[in-house]
């Protein structure tokens, strides 16, 4: 899933495949790539609805990310019963 950083300075670096965490410290996935203020990550879908996500830089400082759901992403559909 695409994401962007809320606030990020130019001199920040990240480890390859660094983990994503929820605000309560639970694992949410991992970062695949970062380019400037943007990135791609593998994210557990159930964590998207639970609030903020964070990634730590190489200095141990947490940075909040905002996920961007692509337009083509399937929408939750109502379940219809068959009669």
Order of alpha helices (4+ residues) and beta strands (2+ residues): beta-beta-beta-beta-alpha-beta-beta
